[in-house]
Amino acid sequence: MTRFRRVVSLVCVILIALLAPVSIAASWVRAQLVDEDAFVATLAPLADDADVRGLVADRTSEVILETADVQGLTDDLFDGLQTLDLPRPALRALDLLREPAAVGATRMVEDAVARSIESDAFPRVWNAALVASHRALVLTATAEGDGALAIDEEGTVSIRLGPVVEAVTERLVREGVALARVIPATDRSIVVLQSDALPAIRAGYTVAVAAGLWLPVLTLAVGAAAVAIAPGRGRALRDVGIAVTLGALVLLALLSVGDAALAGRSEAAALPPAATDALYDTVVAAMRASALSVAVIGVVLAAAGGLVAARTRRYTGTDTDARTEPAASTMLRSDATVSS
């Protein structure tokens, strides 16, 4: 019976080592999916990151210049002027001014975008976009959404630039830039990541939410069972602590590997490495902190279990709790009585 209990306890300890990293990750995913405030708090610091601001400014400028067709508008203007009955020197001068005018309009848009992104109002715009992003993420995982974050059928994760372009356009209009009035609404996006596994993740949204709630409970229950079933509870507690620590360290290692893997994906999405690092580090910061906390808890449990096991060994001469083997003690006393 004692041997069976040891085997069952060992199986529980192995399960804990496997469940610990999954539970930490599932809890984090659930918090991001369910708690809008947690989602916003996780990504809000990106508004202060220079690399991310630079990425948003570049993409926003590209979208505005392309959708407004600055070069086309400039050509139309100068083509119209050339239809007038102007002297030949004036027509030549117009040809010389055509390209500088297009460059000047482009720089004017880029400067306005840069001022908008660098202004004190940008964090508020960013937070508002994050709220819309979270709601869109939930809708996209269950149906379809119109927010700033989208996951399509091919597994492409992208941030829609519509809200940012709208904010920049409003600023240009307030500054009296007539060009802003011809900037149309856009659904262009920044592609962050493409993975064939993402549609499966979307399909498993409900499972992820449930797992984030129940996996930690299951892990705690398995840990309690490992200690309760084991003949030597101190040693079992030590093994549980070691398993928890190893599981948390495995998750930390996987997060480090994920950083390198995402860097490769970002090249395909034409994202600057610095911006990708900032995005990834910000997103997984809370998960890293949770993994470190769990690792510390595991070390404490292992140390406490070691102390209990040492104390049990001192009083009983074995790692096994004396009270867990009454039958063996009775048999020993009976043999001693017969011998006497």
Buried (B, 14 or more C-beta within 10 A) or exposed (E): EBEEBBEBBBBBBBBBBBBBBBBBBBBBBBBBBBEBEBBBBBBBBBBEBEBBBBBBBBBBBBBBBEBBBBBEBBBEBBEEBEEEEEEEEEBEEBEEBBEEBBEEBBEBBBEBBBBBBEEEEBBEBBBBBBBBBBBBBBBBBEEEBEBBBBBBEEBBBBBBBBBBBBBBBEBBBEEEBEBBEEBEEBEBBBBBBBBEEBBEBBEEBEEBBEBBEBBBEBBEEBBEBBBEBBBBBBBBBBBBBBBBBBBBBBBBEBBEEEBEEBBEBBEEBEBBEBBBBBBBBBBBEBBBEBBBEBBEBBBEBBEBBBEBBEEBBEEBEEBBBEEBBEEEEEEEEEEEEEEE
